Amino acid sequence: AAAVFTWDGTEWKLGASTTSFIPVVSVIGDDVAQSFVIVHNFGKRPVRVLVYETASPFEQVNTTVEFTSVDSVTVVFGVVPTIGEFTVEVLP
């Protein structure tokens, strides 16, 4: 198993991190809605949000991201995405 080091603001310590770096990943698009709420439950704002095409060439998409609460973001598109057109990743 790999060692985990965490920074406590003063020094590096060996041990488990209290921060998860596992992204919340959602495939969105339903041929109806222009906005999608992604619940991440990280308990903080802001978070990092990446939106990209689900299919090749997996190009990153510029769209509106609203930091709705400390536990969710809303991704808003100018046009209705097709079924499963985009993937959203949210990281703490």
Secondary structure by P-SEA (a helix, b strand, c coil): cbbbbbbccccccccccccccccbbbbbbcccccbbbbbccccccbbbbbbbbccccccccbbbbbcccccbbbbbbccccccccbbbbbcc
